[in-house]
Amino acid sequence: MSDNKYEDLIELTIPFEYRDIAKQNHLYFNFKTKKWLISSDHDNFENLKTMFEKVYLVGDYELKDIYKKNGAKWDENKKYWYTYKINDKLKEYFLE
């Protein structure tokens, strides 16, 4: 066992509004990195990893208010709005 108890865990970015899902699945929160941690042998690993993958959104500038209202965020580097796969409210705009 290593000295760092988080070394063998994988970081997941889980938005604050979905923290209860992380807690229900017994994930660990690393206060230093502000990321949730999961073991690759966790029973629900693949499902949780997929739910919290970043998805970019397509559409015109006029949709910005709809995006914001439904929890999307602006990626300054890529110049696209994004959300997470778990966000069904914006599924029709997913750039997949």
C-alpha positions, 0 to 999 in steps of 0.5 A: 500500500502506498503512502498516498491513500488516493494514489490508486483512485481515478478522479471524476469531475462531478458538478456540485449539483450532482454531489448526492449521486457521488455520496450515494455511490460512496465516492471519496472527495479530495479537498485538495483537488476538489475532485471526486475519486473512484476506484476502477473496481467500483461496481458502478465505475463505468456507469458513473464515468460515462454519466459525468463525461463532458459533452459539447453543445451545438447551436447558435448564440441565441441558445445561450440563455437556454443553455445557462438556464439548464446548467451548461457552462462555457468552455473558454478555451474551446469556445463551446458550451458544455454540460455532462451526459447526465444532463438530459435537459440538453440532450437534443443539443449534444454534439455527438 
